[in-house]
Amino acid sequence: MSQKGKLPELQILNSNKQFHGRVLEFLNHGCSVQFYMIWFSPAIKFGKREFVAMDSLFKFNPKRCLMILSKSMDSGSGYRILKPLLDRGFKVIALTPDLPFLVKNTQVKLGLKNDD
């Protein structure tokens, strides 16, 4: 493929190889219904509005699980943001997504180059 037709490198493709195991471990703790969120911005941009949205989700769905797919939130900064929810017993986790795993056996897989 020529340089002109080459897709830009996506930072999200630098995924955590432990993704699958972390997902299964999280979902095996009584998650009958799951909610998912994708966060592309830096963790520092996760503000009061976003936190209130999560807080409201758990207010009306306290036994549910929230998985945030985000490299920036899967960090110390992200943990500090989520800690008030975790301290209240809510099931929330931020994970760096393994994009090739997520699209495995789908048409999207054809568009990704996996260097592994």
Summary of the structure (lengths in Angstrom):
residues: 116
radius of gyration: 16.0
end to end distance: 19.7
largest distance: 52.4
contacts: 280
relative contact order: 0.20
helix: 42%
strand: 13%
